[in-house]
Amino acid sequence: MIYLDHAATTSIRPHVYEALNYWYSSGKCGNPSSLHSAGRQAHQAIYQARFDVSKLIGADSPEEIIFTSGGSESDNLALTGMASALNATNHNVMLVSQIEHHAILNQCNLLTRLGIVVKPLSVDTYGQVDLFELEKYLKEDNVGLVSVMWVNNEIGVIQDIKSIADLCNCYGAVFHTDAVQAVGHIDVNVNAYGIDMLSISGHKFGAPIGVGALYVRGGLKKHIEPIIYGGGQQKGMRSGTENVPAYAGLGVAAEEIYTDFDKKIAHMYELRDHFIESVQRIDGVSVNGRTDHTNAPHVVSVSVDGVRAEVMLHTLEDRQIYVSAGSACSSNKPAISSTLKSIGLKPSLLDSTIRFSFCVNTTQEEIDYAVSVMAEVIPMLRRYTRR
């Protein structure tokens, strides 16, 4: 099996599996809210995980980390949780880029009903946010919150997060970034970049599915209303009995992913460069976004002229090569991508684009096999394409 869909989800790392197994084993079942020793042990494990995640992203304190079920919940808590505070200060304009994840975009109707004015930020043909438009909005409107995805999950564009954060800070707007595809793949430091809130999803870098975190800069948390109510866990920010094994697994993955990080990233960029060079030799195949190292190391968007994405995906699957048609995060029914529309991709290619994504364990041999199969099957598929 050649698995090239790591941006959708990647395998649990060995040490993470060991941590999960430890907490799921007999006798390790204490509720972190219980006062007995088993509860205290579980509570300590959560603190350690919170410390490891805070260290991963360069936060000032473990208390700035709120554990969630994943990136989507973190995004919802960040935006919907801020709605009341934005209305109260009369800074009720929120800016989001046109190529955000659905966890951001699909909140917009709710946010509008809550009194928030949501405005889209344009992107260029590479997916980069227009900084001049951003500053224009910040100058002229009562902007209270800006949310821009750090690394796009479909085309791999890396935003100029430092410049965006600096502009937000200059004009007094809170800045949130969905860093689900950034953490574990590029350097992430909330203080160095000036980030106020940041969303994480564990299953993108070796933790289990169903666990994530939201970083909230100290002092800002008091302005966020929870979206899950209950027993007041995590200081009332996210109620519900804590998932100790998953949080522990996230902490281990956070600690492990940045070990020998430069070496891992160099390896993925080598794979990416080799893949792009090889796949572009196939007639009618093009790469979307930048092909240099200003894009993320693990995501490549490829358009195959004259072949529908779903047909290409299942043809590769028949050869045990697994990729995505756009993003796998929204549903199992591929639809026309708003990201591809926003970057101005030709209409004929909107339904002919697939995503390849790598991890540190991907090999060049796997890349070569995938490209060789594509070179073999694409001419055949074009002959049978309905026009």
KEKE-3310 file (N, C-alpha, C; in steps of 0.2 Angstrom, whole numbers, plus 5000, padded with zeros to 4 digits):
npx = (5004:5003:5002:4998:4991:4992:4989:4976:4974:4986:4997:4997:5011:5024:5028:5017:5007:5011:5009:4995:4992:4996:4988:4976:4976:4973:4968:4972:4962:4957:4947:4951:4945:4943:4947:4955:4970:4971:4964:4972:4983:4979:4976:4988:4994:4987:4991:5005:5004:4998:5008:5018:5012:5011:5025:5028:5023:5028:5022:5019:5014:5007:4994:4988:4983:4970:4962:4954:4942:4948:4954:4942:4933:4942:4943:4930:4927:4936:4931:4917:4916:4921:4912:4902:4910:4916:4904:4901:4911:4909:4916:4913:4916:4922:4936:4940:4950:4947:4950:4949:4947:4933:4928:4930:4924:4911:4905:4901:4887:4881:4888:4884:4871:4873:4876:4888:4898:4904:4918:4926:4943:4953:4963:4978:4984:4992:4987:4990:4986:4979:4988:4987:4973:4969:4974:4967:4954:4956:4959:4948:4936:4927:4935:4937:4942:4953:4955:4965:4971:4986:4993:4987:4976:4973:4981:4993:4999:5009:5005:5009:5011:5017:5017:5003:4999:5006:5000:4987:4989:4994:4982:4974:4966:4961:4970:4968:4974:4971:4981:4982:4987:5000:5007:5020:5025:5030:5040:5033:5029:5021:5023:5034:5028:5018:5004:4987:4977:4977:4974:4975:4977:4978:4979:4985:4999:5003:4997:4982:4966:4953:4957:4963:4969:4967:4976:4976:4981:4987:4976:4967:4958:4948:4938:4932:4918:4913:4909:4904:4896:4895:4902:4912:4925:4943:4944:4932:4932:4930:4920:4916:4921:4938:4948:4959:4969:4970:4974:4986:4992:4993:5002:5013:5015:5017:5029:5038:5037:5045:5058:5074:5069:5072:5079:5069:5060:5068:5069:5056:5054:5063:5057:5045:5050:5056:5044:5036:5045:5045:5031:5027:5032:5023:5011:4999:4998:4998:5004:4997:4999:5013:5029:5041:5051:5043:5031:5022:5030:5023:5012:5005:4996:4988:4983:4975:4973:4958:4954:4943:4943:4939:4938:4952:4957:4951:4956:4970:4968:4965:4977:4983:4987:4985:4976:4969:4954:4955:4951:4949:4942:4929:4919:4914:4911:4917:4918:4916:4930:4931:4943:4951:4943:4945:4958:4958:4959:4958:4941:4939:4948:4944:4937:4946:4957:4968:4975:4991:4999:5012:5023:5035:5039:5037:5044:5056:5054:5041:5035:5040:5034:5021:5020:5024:5013:5003:5008:5006:4992:4985:4984:4976:4964:4960:4956:4944:4936:4921:4916)
npy = (4994:5011:5025:5040:5051:5059:5071:5071:5061:5054:5040:5034:5038:5027:5029:5036:5027:5018:5026:5027:5014:5012:5020:5015:5002:4990:4996:5009:5020:5031:5046:5062:5072:5066:5064:5054:5044:5038:5047:5059:5055:5054:5067:5073:5068:5074:5088:5086:5083:5095:5104:5099:5102:5116:5119:5114:5124:5135:5143:5154:5148:5132:5134:5141:5132:5124:5109:5100:5091:5091:5099:5106:5108:5117:5128:5132:5135:5146:5156:5157:5157:5170:5179:5186:5194:5202:5209:5216:5225:5233:5230:5222:5216:5203:5195:5183:5172:5168:5155:5146:5132:5122:5121:5134:5142:5137:5141:5154:5158:5156:5165:5176:5177:5179:5192:5196:5203:5196:5196:5192:5189:5192:5181:5178:5170:5160:5158:5166:5178:5194:5207:5221:5223:5217:5227:5238:5235:5234:5247:5254:5248:5241:5230:5216:5203:5192:5178:5167:5154:5145:5135:5130:5117:5110:5115:5119:5131:5143:5155:5172:5174:5181:5194:5196:5195:5205:5216:5215:5217:5230:5237:5233:5221:5204:5190:5175:5159:5144:5131:5118:5111:5116:5113:5102:5102:5114:5127:5132:5145:5154:5166:5171:5174:5182:5178:5176:5167:5149:5135:5117:5100:5083:5072:5074:5074:5062:5059:5052:5051:5063:5071:5087:5104:5121:5135:5149:5165:5172:5180:5183:5173:5175:5182:5173:5164:5148:5134:5121:5116:5110:5101:5110:5107:5110:5123:5128:5131:5121:5109:5092:5076:5073:5067:5057:5047:5051:5064:5063:5056:5065:5074:5067:5065:5078:5081:5072:5075:5086:5082:5081:5089:5097:5089:5080:5088:5092:5080:5078:5089:5086:5074:5081:5090:5080:5073:5083:5087:5075:5072:5083:5080:5072:5073:5086:5087:5097:5107:5115:5131:5137:5130:5130:5131:5139:5135:5122:5107:5095:5094:5093:5099:5093:5095:5086:5087:5083:5072:5066:5070:5060:5049:5047:5046:5033:5025:5025:5020:5007:5002:5002:5014:5028:5043:5060:5068:5084:5090:5079:5082:5087:5079:5062:5063:5070:5087:5102:5112:5126:5133:5130:5137:5150:5153:5155:5144:5136:5133:5120:5112:5111:5100:5091:5089:5082:5078:5075:5070:5069:5061:5059:5047:5043:5037:5038:5029:5025:5037:5037:5025:5029:5040:5033:5025:5034:5040:5029:5027:5039:5043:5032:5034:5047:5044:5038:5048:5057:5070)
npz = (5000:4995:5004:5002:5008:5019:5024:5027:5037:5048:5053:5070:5080:5086:5100:5104:5103:5113:5124:5124:5126:5139:5146:5143:5149:5162:5177:5176:5176:5182:5185:5181:5189:5201:5218:5224:5223:5210:5202:5204:5198:5185:5183:5184:5172:5162:5165:5161:5148:5143:5146:5137:5125:5125:5125:5113:5104:5108:5119:5133:5145:5151:5155:5145:5136:5129:5129:5116:5105:5093:5078:5072:5082:5090:5081:5081:5094:5096:5087:5087:5101:5104:5100:5108:5115:5105:5100:5112:5113:5102:5091:5080:5067:5058:5050:5037:5028:5010:5008:5019:5030:5031:5044:5048:5038:5038:5049:5047:5044:5057:5065:5059:5063:5076:5076:5071:5058:5045:5034:5019:5015:5001:4990:4981:4965:4970:4982:4993:5005:5003:5009:5008:5006:5018:5028:5024:5027:5041:5044:5041:5046:5060:5065:5075:5075:5067:5056:5049:5040:5043:5035:5021:5018:5006:4995:5001:5003:5012:5023:5026:5041:5051:5046:5045:5058:5064:5058:5063:5077:5077:5074:5084:5083:5087:5083:5075:5071:5061:5063:5059:5049:5050:5062:5066:5054:5049:5057:5072:5082:5094:5101:5094:5082:5085:5088:5094:5096:5092:5083:5084:5078:5083:5075:5063:5065:5071:5083:5091:5082:5085:5095:5100:5102:5108:5108:5118:5121:5136:5147:5137:5137:5146:5139:5131:5127:5133:5122:5125:5139:5156:5168:5171:5169:5164:5169:5166:5153:5144:5146:5152:5155:5155:5142:5145:5140:5126:5127:5133:5123:5113:5119:5119:5106:5102:5109:5102:5088:5085:5087:5080:5070:5059:5050:5047:5040:5029:5023:5019:5010:5000:4995:4990:4981:4971:4968:4962:4951:4944:4941:4934:4921:4915:4902:4901:4915:4929:4943:4957:4965:4973:4968:4975:4990:4998:5000:5010:5016:5014:5006:4990:4977:4962:4946:4933:4917:4908:4915:4927:4944:4954:4946:4944:4957:4961:4951:4954:4967:4964:4961:4973:4978:4988:4988:4990:4984:4982:4998:5011:5022:5024:5019:5013:5000:4986:4981:4972:4975:4985:4988:4977:4967:4972:4970:4957:4948:4932:4925:4919:4926:4939:4943:4942:4950:4962:4978:4984:4998:5010:5023:5036:5035:5022:5006:4993:4983:4984:4979:4966:4961:4962:4953:4941:4939:4937:4925:4916:4917:4914:4900:4895:4903:4898:4885:4887:4893:4895:4884)
capx = (5000:5006:4998:5000:4985:4994:4986:4969:4976:4992:4997:4999:5018:5025:5028:5011:5004:5013:5006:4988:4991:4997:4982:4970:4977:4970:4970:4973:4955:4955:4944:4955:4942:4942:4952:4959:4977:4971:4962:4977:4988:4977:4976:4995:4996:4984:4996:5011:5002:4997:5015:5022:5009:5013:5032:5028:5021:5032:5018:5021:5011:5003:4987:4986:4981:4963:4961:4947:4941:4951:4954:4936:4931:4946:4941:4923:4928:4940:4927:4910:4917:4923:4906:4899:4915:4916:4898:4901:4916:4907:4921:4910:4918:4927:4939:4942:4952:4943:4952:4949:4944:4926:4927:4929:4919:4904:4903:4899:4880:4880:4891:4880:4865:4875:4878:4895:4899:4910:4920:4931:4949:4955:4969:4981:4984:4995:4983:4992:4981:4981:4989:4984:4966:4968:4976:4962:4948:4958:4959:4941:4930:4928:4937:4939:4945:4955:4956:4969:4974:4993:4995:4981:4976:4973:4987:4999:5002:5010:5003:5014:5008:5020:5015:4996:4999:5008:4995:4981:4992:4994:4976:4970:4962:4963:4972:4968:4976:4970:4987:4981:4992:5006:5010:5023:5027:5034:5041:5027:5030:5015:5026:5038:5024:5013:4998:4983:4974:4980:4971:4979:4973:4983:4980:4989:5006:5005:4992:4976:4960:4948:4960:4967:4970:4966:4980:4973:4986:4985:4972:4962:4953:4942:4934:4929:4913:4913:4903:4902:4894:4894:4905:4917:4932:4947:4942:4925:4932:4928:4917:4916:4927:4944:4950:4966:4973:4971:4978:4993:4995:4994:5008:5019:5016:5020:5036:5042:5037:5050:5064:5077:5064:5075:5081:5063:5057:5072:5067:5049:5055:5067:5052:5041:5054:5056:5038:5034:5049:5043:5024:5025:5034:5017:5007:4993:4998:5001:5004:4994:5002:5021:5033:5047:5050:5039:5025:5023:5034:5020:5006:5005:4990:4990:4977:4976:4968:4954:4952:4940:4947:4936:4941:4959:4958:4949:4961:4976:4967:4965:4985:4985:4989:4979:4977:4963:4951:4954:4952:4945:4940:4923:4914:4917:4909:4921:4914:4921:4934:4931:4950:4953:4940:4947:4965:4957:4960:4953:4935:4940:4952:4941:4935:4951:4962:4969:4980:4996:5002:5018:5025:5042:5041:5036:5050:5056:5052:5034:5034:5042:5029:5014:5021:5024:5007:5000:5010:5003:4985:4982:4982:4970:4958:4958:4952:4937:4933:4916:4917)
capy = (5000:5017:5029:5047:5055:5060:5078:5069:5058:5050:5035:5035:5036:5021:5031:5038:5020:5015:5030:5026:5007:5012:5023:5010:4996:4989:5000:5016:5022:5037:5052:5067:5076:5062:5066:5049:5044:5037:5053:5063:5053:5056:5074:5075:5066:5080:5093:5085:5084:5102:5107:5097:5105:5123:5119:5113:5130:5141:5147:5156:5144:5127:5136:5144:5127:5121:5103:5099:5085:5092:5106:5109:5111:5122:5133:5134:5139:5152:5161:5158:5159:5177:5183:5190:5199:5207:5213:5220:5231:5236:5228:5215:5214:5197:5194:5176:5171:5164:5148:5143:5126:5122:5123:5141:5145:5135:5145:5161:5159:5156:5171:5182:5177:5181:5199:5197:5205:5192:5198:5188:5191:5189:5178:5178:5164:5155:5157:5171:5183:5201:5211:5228:5223:5216:5233:5243:5233:5235:5254:5257:5244:5239:5223:5213:5197:5190:5171:5165:5147:5146:5131:5127:5109:5108:5117:5119:5138:5145:5162:5177:5174:5187:5201:5197:5196:5212:5221:5214:5220:5237:5240:5231:5215:5198:5186:5167:5155:5137:5129:5111:5108:5119:5110:5096:5102:5120:5130:5136:5148:5159:5172:5174:5176:5187:5174:5177:5160:5144:5128:5111:5094:5079:5066:5076:5073:5056:5058:5049:5055:5065:5075:5093:5110:5128:5140:5156:5170:5173:5186:5183:5168:5178:5185:5168:5160:5140:5131:5115:5117:5104:5101:5115:5105:5114:5129:5130:5132:5115:5104:5085:5072:5074:5060:5056:5043:5055:5070:5060:5054:5072:5077:5063:5067:5085:5081:5068:5077:5091:5079:5080:5092:5100:5083:5077:5093:5092:5074:5079:5094:5082:5071:5085:5092:5075:5072:5089:5087:5069:5072:5088:5077:5069:5078:5088:5087:5103:5108:5121:5134:5137:5124:5130:5129:5144:5131:5117:5102:5089:5094:5095:5099:5091:5094:5081:5089:5078:5066:5068:5068:5054:5043:5047:5043:5026:5021:5024:5015:5000:5000:5002:5021:5032:5050:5063:5072:5090:5089:5074:5084:5089:5073:5057:5065:5075:5092:5107:5116:5134:5135:5130:5143:5156:5155:5156:5138:5135:5129:5114:5108:5111:5094:5086:5090:5078:5080:5071:5072:5065:5061:5058:5040:5042:5035:5040:5023:5026:5042:5034:5021:5033:5044:5029:5022:5040:5041:5024:5026:5045:5043:5028:5038:5052:5041:5036:5053:5060:5077)
capz = (5000:4995:5007:5001:5010:5026:5026:5029:5043:5047:5058:5076:5081:5091:5107:5106:5104:5120:5129:5124:5129:5146:5150:5142:5152:5168:5183:5174:5174:5186:5183:5183:5194:5207:5223:5226:5220:5203:5199:5204:5193:5178:5183:5182:5165:5158:5166:5158:5141:5142:5146:5131:5119:5126:5123:5106:5100:5111:5123:5139:5150:5150:5156:5139:5131:5131:5125:5112:5101:5086:5074:5070:5089:5092:5077:5083:5101:5095:5083:5091:5108:5104:5097:5113:5117:5100:5101:5118:5112:5096:5086:5078:5061:5058:5043:5036:5021:5006:5007:5026:5031:5032:5051:5049:5033:5039:5055:5046:5045:5064:5067:5057:5067:5082:5076:5068:5051:5042:5027:5016:5013:4995:4989:4974:4962:4974:4989:4998:5007:5001:5015:5007:5008:5025:5031:5022:5032:5048:5045:5039:5049:5067:5065:5081:5075:5060:5056:5043:5040:5042:5030:5018:5018:4999:4990:5004:5004:5019:5024:5029:5047:5055:5044:5046:5065:5065:5056:5068:5083:5076:5074:5089:5082:5089:5077:5076:5065:5060:5062:5059:5044:5051:5067:5064:5047:5049:5063:5074:5089:5095:5103:5089:5077:5088:5087:5100:5096:5087:5083:5083:5078:5084:5070:5058:5066:5075:5089:5089:5079:5090:5100:5098:5107:5106:5112:5119:5124:5143:5147:5132:5139:5150:5134:5127:5130:5131:5118:5128:5146:5160:5175:5173:5168:5160:5171:5163:5145:5139:5151:5150:5158:5151:5138:5148:5135:5120:5129:5134:5117:5110:5122:5117:5099:5102:5111:5097:5081:5084:5088:5073:5065:5052:5046:5044:5035:5023:5019:5015:5004:4995:4992:4987:4975:4967:4965:4957:4945:4940:4939:4928:4915:4912:4898:4904:4922:4932:4950:4959:4970:4972:4968:4979:4997:5001:5001:5015:5013:5014:5002:4983:4973:4955:4941:4927:4912:4904:4919:4933:4950:4957:4942:4945:4963:4961:4947:4959:4972:4961:4961:4980:4979:4991:4988:4991:4979:4986:5005:5014:5029:5024:5018:5008:4993:4983:4978:4969:4980:4986:4988:4970:4964:4975:4967:4950:4943:4926:4927:4917:4930:4946:4945:4939:4954:4967:4982:4987:5005:5013:5030:5037:5033:5015:5003:4986:4979:4984:4975:4959:4959:4961:4946:4935:4938:4934:4918:4913:4916:4912:4893:4894:4906:4894:4879:4889:4896:4891:4883)
cpx = (5004:5002:5001:4994:4986:4991:4979:4970:4982:4992:4999:5007:5019:5025:5021:5006:5005:5010:4999:4987:4992:4991:4976:4970:4974:4972:4972:4967:4953:4952:4948:4952:4941:4948:4956:4966:4976:4968:4968:4983:4986:4977:4983:4997:4993:4989:5002:5010:5001:5004:5019:5019:5011:5020:5032:5027:5024:5027:5021:5020:5007:4995:4984:4983:4975:4963:4954:4947:4945:4951:4948:4933:4935:4944:4934:4923:4931:4935:4921:4911:4919:4917:4904:4904:4916:4910:4898:4906:4914:4912:4919:4911:4923:4930:4941:4944:4947:4944:4953:4946:4937:4924:4927:4924:4912:4901:4900:4892:4878:4882:4887:4874:4867:4877:4885:4895:4905:4912:4926:4937:4951:4962:4972:4981:4987:4992:4985:4987:4984:4982:4987:4977:4965:4969:4970:4956:4950:4958:4952:4935:4932:4929:4940:4942:4947:4957:4959:4972:4982:4995:4989:4981:4975:4979:4993:5003:5003:5009:5009:5011:5011:5018:5007:4995:5001:5003:4989:4983:4992:4987:4971:4965:4965:4965:4972:4970:4974:4977:4987:4986:4999:5010:5013:5026:5031:5035:5035:5029:5025:5018:5030:5034:5019:5005:4994:4980:4976:4976:4975:4975:4978:4984:4983:4997:5007:5001:4986:4971:4956:4951:4964:4967:4969:4971:4977:4978:4983:4982:4966:4956:4947:4936:4930:4924:4914:4908:4901:4901:4893:4897:4910:4924:4936:4945:4936:4926:4930:4926:4917:4922:4933:4946:4958:4971:4975:4975:4985:4996:4997:5001:5014:5021:5020:5028:5041:5042:5043:5057:5067:5072:5067:5077:5074:5060:5061:5070:5061:5050:5059:5061:5047:5044:5054:5050:5035:5038:5046:5036:5023:5028:5028:5013:5001:4992:5001:5000:5001:4998:5010:5024:5039:5046:5046:5032:5027:5026:5030:5014:5007:4998:4991:4983:4979:4971:4965:4952:4949:4944:4945:4938:4948:4960:4956:4954:4967:4974:4967:4973:4987:4989:4984:4980:4970:4961:4950:4956:4947:4942:4933:4918:4918:4914:4912:4916:4919:4924:4933:4938:4952:4950:4943:4954:4964:4959:4955:4947:4936:4944:4949:4939:4940:4958:4962:4975:4984:4999:5007:5019:5032:5044:5040:5043:5050:5053:5044:5032:5035:5036:5022:5015:5021:5017:5002:5002:5007:4996:4982:4980:4976:4964:4956:4954:4945:4933:4927:4917:4910)
cpy = (5006:5023:5036:5052:5057:5067:5076:5066:5054:5045:5037:5033:5031:5023:5033:5032:5018:5019:5028:5019:5008:5015:5019:5004:4996:4993:5007:5019:5028:5043:5058:5072:5073:5064:5061:5049:5042:5043:5058:5061:5055:5063:5077:5073:5072:5086:5092:5086:5091:5106:5105:5101:5113:5124:5119:5120:5136:5146:5148:5151:5138:5129:5139:5139:5124:5115:5102:5092:5085:5099:5109:5112:5117:5128:5136:5138:5145:5158:5162:5160:5166:5181:5188:5196:5204:5211:5218:5226:5235:5235:5221:5213:5208:5196:5187:5176:5167:5157:5144:5136:5127:5123:5130:5144:5143:5138:5152:5163:5160:5163:5177:5183:5180:5189:5201:5198:5201:5194:5194:5192:5188:5186:5178:5171:5158:5154:5162:5176:5190:5205:5218:5228:5222:5223:5238:5241:5235:5243:5257:5254:5243:5232:5221:5207:5195:5183:5169:5159:5148:5142:5128:5120:5106:5109:5119:5126:5140:5153:5166:5179:5180:5193:5202:5198:5203:5217:5221:5218:5227:5240:5237:5225:5209:5194:5178:5164:5147:5134:5121:5108:5111:5115:5103:5096:5109:5122:5134:5139:5154:5166:5175:5177:5181:5184:5175:5170:5156:5137:5122:5105:5088:5074:5068:5075:5068:5055:5055:5054:5057:5068:5081:5098:5116:5132:5147:5160:5172:5180:5187:5178:5170:5181:5180:5164:5152:5139:5124:5117:5110:5105:5106:5113:5110:5122:5132:5131:5127:5109:5097:5082:5071:5067:5060:5053:5048:5061:5068:5059:5060:5075:5073:5064:5074:5085:5077:5071:5082:5089:5078:5083:5094:5094:5080:5082:5093:5086:5075:5084:5090:5078:5075:5088:5086:5073:5077:5088:5081:5070:5077:5086:5074:5074:5080:5088:5094:5104:5115:5124:5134:5131:5124:5129:5134:5140:5125:5111:5095:5089:5097:5094:5098:5091:5090:5083:5083:5072:5069:5066:5062:5048:5042:5043:5036:5022:5020:5019:5008:4997:5001:5009:5025:5039:5053:5067:5079:5088:5084:5076:5086:5083:5068:5058:5071:5081:5097:5112:5123:5136:5135:5136:5149:5158:5155:5150:5138:5131:5122:5109:5108:5104:5088:5087:5085:5080:5074:5074:5067:5065:5059:5051:5038:5041:5038:5035:5023:5031:5040:5030:5024:5037:5039:5026:5028:5040:5035:5025:5033:5045:5038:5031:5043:5050:5040:5042:5056:5067:5080)
cpz = (5000:4997:5006:5002:5018:5029:5029:5036:5042:5053:5064:5077:5086:5098:5109:5107:5111:5125:5130:5127:5136:5149:5149:5146:5159:5173:5182:5172:5178:5183:5185:5188:5201:5212:5225:5221:5212:5199:5199:5199:5186:5177:5181:5175:5161:5159:5161:5150:5139:5142:5139:5125:5119:5124:5116:5102:5103:5115:5129:5145:5148:5151:5150:5134:5134:5126:5122:5109:5095:5084:5074:5077:5091:5088:5079:5090:5100:5092:5087:5098:5109:5102:5102:5115:5111:5099:5106:5117:5106:5090:5083:5071:5061:5051:5043:5029:5017:5006:5014:5025:5033:5040:5053:5045:5035:5046:5053:5046:5052:5067:5065:5061:5074:5082:5073:5061:5049:5035:5025:5014:5006:4995:4982:4971:4965:4981:4994:4999:5005:5007:5014:5008:5015:5029:5030:5027:5039:5049:5045:5043:5056:5067:5072:5081:5068:5061:5049:5044:5039:5036:5027:5017:5011:4995:4994:5005:5011:5019:5027:5036:5051:5053:5045:5054:5067:5064:5061:5075:5083:5076:5079:5088:5084:5083:5079:5070:5066:5058:5061:5054:5045:5056:5065:5057:5045:5056:5066:5081:5089:5097:5098:5083:5079:5087:5094:5101:5091:5088:5081:5082:5078:5079:5064:5059:5071:5081:5086:5086:5085:5096:5097:5103:5104:5111:5112:5123:5131:5143:5142:5133:5142:5145:5130:5131:5128:5126:5120:5136:5149:5167:5176:5172:5163:5162:5168:5156:5141:5144:5148:5153:5153:5148:5140:5142:5129:5122:5130:5128:5113:5113:5120:5110:5098:5104:5105:5090:5080:5086:5081:5068:5059:5048:5043:5039:5029:5019:5015:5009:4999:4991:4987:4980:4969:4964:4960:4951:4941:4937:4934:4921:4911:4908:4901:4911:4925:4940:4952:4965:4968:4972:4972:4986:5001:5003:5006:5012:5011:5009:4995:4980:4966:4951:4935:4922:4908:4908:4925:4939:4953:4953:4943:4952:4964:4957:4951:4964:4970:4961:4968:4982:4982:4992:4990:4985:4982:4993:5007:5020:5029:5023:5014:5001:4990:4980:4976:4975:4980:4985:4980:4966:4966:4972:4959:4945:4938:4927:4925:4921:4937:4948:4943:4943:4960:4971:4985:4993:5008:5020:5030:5035:5026:5011:4996:4981:4979:4979:4968:4957:4957:4954:4940:4934:4934:4926:4913:4912:4914:4905:4892:4897:4901:4888:4881:4893:4892:4890:4880)
residu = (MET:ILE:TYR:LEU:ASP:HIS:ALA:ALA:THR:THR:SER:ILE:ARG:PRO:HIS:VAL:TYR:GLU:ALA:LEU:ASN:TYR:TRP:TYR:SER:SER:GLY:LYS:CYS:GLY:ASN:PRO:SER:SER:LEU:HIS:SER:ALA:GLY:ARG:GLN:ALA:HIS:GLN:ALA:ILE:TYR:GLN:ALA:ARG:PHE:ASP:VAL:SER:LYS:LEU:ILE:GLY:ALA:ASP:SER:PRO:GLU:GLU:ILE:ILE:PHE:THR:SER:GLY:GLY:SER:GLU:SER:ASP:ASN:LEU:ALA:LEU:THR:GLY:MET:ALA:SER:ALA:LEU:ASN:ALA:THR:ASN:HIS:ASN:VAL:MET:LEU:VAL:SER:GLN:ILE:GLU:HIS:HIS:ALA:ILE:LEU:ASN:GLN:CYS:ASN:LEU:LEU:THR:ARG:LEU:GLY:ILE:VAL:VAL:LYS:PRO:LEU:SER:VAL:ASP:THR:TYR:GLY:GLN:VAL:ASP:LEU:PHE:GLU:LEU:GLU:LYS:TYR:LEU:LYS:GLU:ASP:ASN:VAL:GLY:LEU:VAL:SER:VAL:MET:TRP:VAL:ASN:ASN:GLU:ILE:GLY:VAL:ILE:GLN:ASP:ILE:LYS:SER:ILE:ALA:ASP:LEU:CYS:ASN:CYS:TYR:GLY:ALA:VAL:PHE:HIS:THR:ASP:ALA:VAL:GLN:ALA:VAL:GLY:HIS:ILE:ASP:VAL:ASN:VAL:ASN:ALA:TYR:GLY:ILE:ASP:MET:LEU:SER:ILE:SER:GLY:HIS:LYS:PHE:GLY:ALA:PRO:ILE:GLY:VAL:GLY:ALA:LEU:TYR:VAL:ARG:GLY:GLY:LEU:LYS:LYS:HIS:ILE:GLU:PRO:ILE:ILE:TYR:GLY:GLY:GLY:GLN:GLN:LYS:GLY:MET:ARG:SER:GLY:THR:GLU:ASN:VAL:PRO:ALA:TYR:ALA:GLY:LEU:GLY:VAL:ALA:ALA:GLU:GLU:ILE:TYR:THR:ASP:PHE:ASP:LYS:LYS:ILE:ALA:HIS:MET:TYR:GLU:LEU:ARG:ASP:HIS:PHE:ILE:GLU:SER:VAL:GLN:ARG:ILE:ASP:GLY:VAL:SER:VAL:ASN:GLY:ARG:THR:ASP:HIS:THR:ASN:ALA:PRO:HIS:VAL:VAL:SER:VAL:SER:VAL:ASP:GLY:VAL:ARG:ALA:GLU:VAL:MET:LEU:HIS:THR:LEU:GLU:ASP:ARG:GLN:ILE:TYR:VAL:SER:ALA:GLY:SER:ALA:CYS:SER:SER:ASN:LYS:PRO:ALA:ILE:SER:SER:THR:LEU:LYS:SER:ILE:GLY:LEU:LYS:PRO:SER:LEU:LEU:ASP:SER:THR:ILE:ARG:PHE:SER:PHE:CYS:VAL:ASN:THR:THR:GLN:GLU:GLU:ILE:ASP:TYR:ALA:VAL:SER:VAL:MET:ALA:GLU:VAL:ILE:PRO:MET:LEU:ARG:ARG:TYR:THR:ARG:ARG)
# end
